[in-house]
């Protein structure tokens, strides 16, 4: 049994490294050069801030390389700000003078970062036809205050603000599908783990025992959650509105369930179970029934996230290190992302379906990192002033 | 030592028979079918006694009465060497020296925070199952998992981890 397992995992590693190379050659190489030298800014700090955030966003998108001469694309127009900011942005192909995008924007000068993120995403879409990630928000747990509180920042790691001041413990933040609220597990009610949602004073779920890792379905009505109500931690569905249990999906008296996440169509849930003796990733229908195990190699497989691109990413312990796996539940192929010697955990898809935001731990300090599933090197988004971990990316 | 071992055997037999009775047999066969029977760590089959409502019960207690129960890595099995502490708590509760207990489950820092939250709860529940098998009224037992969030020892080696994989008794 164990022998077969190792042979299987060795073959999988070989196959996955081949697949990775093919993907890199097809899509990752050859960034589009883009020149913003002719884009004029006012003398004010908001306008200059806008331009530098826009350039950084375009570089971070993975599709562009910002250059100052001889680019394939030219961005022209201007930005000016008093108390209000006005920006005109046009994107041309250098060779043919074909206009790919032309738009005017108005915003409060204080919101110059938000506006720059929006413009960056619109340039990515106009040129590549793909969704960008610059406007996404990252929720995470931070220890800066000496307690474990909930924080939110922009996708570039800037604009950090503290959301909770509960002086309790926060675990497992997740965005609601409308991107307006965050569900999280906290001990602020009876010193017990209960599931809360921002904007609601009362817990969403406060059953006896464990209430944790609540994740709202794409239609906003149902929450997948881990409850120990039945005498063992199991995966349940509850009503978001009333908090009442709807259905228990697992019955594993020898194991724990953890970390549910929804398929993009809301019909399935991927989650972790250790009922085989080690934690692995499974998929189950929202109606219950037979669960299907999708992870095979690695001594621990944890914390899955199902992207709108159809791929599931999770964290796998490989060779004594936590690494990030990307897998297709339909073709049953998977690969391990190239990372350094540190531990990478809690991967979450960015809305562009290309990048993954995760925590990186080295020397017992945790930071939030951006990984590219195609080619680019990992980038630190949030680090220092305490630990930052358990990221959740807005849809 | 021998008597503790015997009592542990009795506990496992009781837990097993609880699970097998009441029409659960087909479910267990189903579990084995779904997940395989390669249970490497031999975690106990849970007794499946639903938790009682805790609203109105104390949310904290005295942690100095009985020492914590310690666990092996990624395991929620109460070892025979640790079983005596659970028996001591059962004795205190059965003699009504205390009204009830909150069993607080903890893990070491390895593994994900979310998985550890479930593992800590399972440790609490394993202790709860053992208490129930010793005759303690289930409504006297609350469970609470802190996962890896409140380590007893802040170190990062096996000696620290061993102290952190624990179930603490908060008596009230």
Interface residues (C-beta under 8 A of the other chain):
Chain A: X1 X148 X169 X171 X172 X185 X187 X190 X191 X192 X193 X207 X208 X209 X210 X212 X213 X226 X228 X229 X230 X231 X232 X233 X251 X252 X253 X254 X255 X256 X257 X258 X259 X272 X273 X274 X275 X276 X277 X278 X279 X290 X291 X293 X300 X302 X303 X315 X345 X346 X364 X389 X390
Chain B: X19 X27 X28 X31 X34 X35 X36 X38 X39 X40 X41 X43 X44 X45 X46 X47 X48 X49 X50 X51 X52 X53 X54 X59 X60 X74 X111 X112 X113 X114 X115 X117 X118 X119 X121 X122 X125 X129 X142 X143 X144 X145 X146 X147 X149 X150 X156
